[in-house]
């Protein structure tokens, strides 16, 4: 039976930031919309990767400094996670979502006209601060509608579509470079994509925040809600655990162009290799959506985390061999990114489940902790690049092991819990 999403609360038919959609929003369209909103961040990060060499030459960036184009955006998104949730809990999801899209578009266009590297880094950071809304709000919108393992299933489907974008984004960037011969057009393309998404959301997405769940804009209330979201024992381990494993992923993204192009001498194949790794993660997320309601988010993600640790140990062993090649690096990296597909959506859903009434603030606080620490860790891992895969492999093993420790803390030492029914 086709599920449908409508506005909620007693004022369901009242317009919110626009007229109500002419027909109801189905679950499939909601999933696609939320996924592509989140994917704008991936597009803004990954499409520029093939242009880093040319961009560095044009703006005079030296060595590993080119990684700051990605790192500054990721870190700013983490810091920016603090603002959207509380405002969305008060004013609704739609107005704050449009504010984030507007900032993303404006700063993308501003990046087109930069003439020095420092200015570009500053603009990317400001863009990330504002664009955090399109990362924070989709999970809150989903949580407005469902909870429990059903939320994990929907978030997994969102991740499938979301991850298709980083799989193809480097190819898009390389295609734009080939067509126009200038990296600046990549930022024009990201602004155009965000504009198209804004139109879709404007006409089709109803307000999902129930009137009775609106929270006042008071510092004490916001601080209390956010503190609760990041200190509850049963969820904090999952927030910190996902920050660690995704910090390793960000480390790969930061250094991937140099690692594949310089260490393995396969720069021309970079978009294809990146697509293989991201594509494996997308397939795993789809697989997760098919099994998570049957086996439970905890059981699936715990097994995947143990698998991640084993694969990371193999990566470290091969990275310490004098003759490591792409034929060992790519399959193992793809395997670990596949395992992340069984970890990311499940960890995030488990962490957000207890907070339906404050889903916006909770998503903001958890996103801040997850993204800022993960981005800082990823930047450190990327900057440690020494011409080999050893720093990355070491980081993947250490972060996954620490993630397991945090999960054990939240679960009081008991792993592989049973499925949880949908929570209200």
Secondary structure, DSSP 8 states (H G I E B T S, - for coil): ---EE---STTTTS-SSS---SS-EEHHHHHHHHHHHHHHHHHHHHTTGGGHHHHHHHHT--GGGGGHHHHHHHHHHHHHHHHHHHHHHHH-HHHHHHHHHHHHHHHHHHHHT--SHHHHHHHHHHHHHHHTHHHHHHHHHHHHH--HHHHHHHHHHHHHHHHHHHHHHHHHHHHHHHHHS-THHHHHHHHHHHHHHHHHHHHH----S-GGG-----HHHHHHHHHHHHH-HHHHHHHHHHHHHHHHHHHHHHHHHHIIIIISS-GGGHHHHHHHHHHHHHHHHHHHHHHHHHH-HHHHHHHHHHHHHHHHHHHHHHHTSTT--HHHHHHHHHHHHHHHTTTHHHHHHHHHTT-STTHHHHHHHHHHHHHHHHHHHHHHHHHT--SSSHHHHHHHHHHHHHHHHHHHHHTTT--S--------
